[in-house]
Amino acid sequence: MNKVALISGANRGIGKAVASSQAKQGTNLILVARNQLEIEDLAYTLRSQHNIKVATIICDIRDITESSDQISAAIAQMGGLDILVHSAGIFHYGTSIVAQAQLSELFDVNVVGAQQLTNICLPDIKQSNGRIVFISSVTGLQGFAPVGGYAASKFALVGYAQSLAKELLETGVKVTTLCPDVVNTDMGKPSGLADEQMIDPQDICTSIDYLAQLSDAVVIEQITLKCRVIEQMMNVRK
């Protein structure tokens, strides 16, 4: 039987890359995103190219609980859920200058939305002894001057995911947080790095595939993916 993956923020960037990668492996998909045109177009393409089942949930991650019945119904129709990938996220610049509304939005999308979606999916993930993958950031491990609000939300996500991993340890559910540096997506373009200097979205997909190949004896709570060019620059400054 085909595995089933639910991916948030699946219409673009990392989420779209993960959806495409899973589809190539014959995984049936439940795609969650705000943009109906983009997500329906992707769903059509993946169904046509890979002969898989693809369900779409059109909603804002901040209001994910309003779609809980729809999500549960989609999982039931697919026959269960094996993989949950939290890719939905937003970015705002600013530390001392970040506006309260922006800070609230960062936490609502990057943390609360992920936590609420996890709660919706958890009964089915437990049934399959499945895997949950959170996409955080290196800024969830180390603060940087221009992005304090964003870093705070990603630190919170890392803390939640680590705690969840420990809570679910006895259930067989595996929880891992990926913490990439700048990824070659629309969000990463303002970094000023060339495409080849940024982490390729496929590197995220490969990391998820790697996790799936490990035995049940292995626990990996976190994988950090750094940009070589940034590490080189930091070494020079030292």
Secondary structure by P-SEA (a helix, b strand, c coil): cbbbbbbccccccaaaaaaaaaaaabbbbbcccccaaaaaaaaaaaaaacbbbbbbbbccccccccaaaaaaaaaaaaccccbbbcccbbbbbbcccccaaaaaaaaacccaaaaaaaaaaaaaaaaacbbbbbbccccccccccccaaaaaaaaaaaaaaaaaaaaaccccbbbbbbbbccccccccccccccccccccaaaaaaaaaaaaaccccccccbbbbbbaaaaaaaaaac
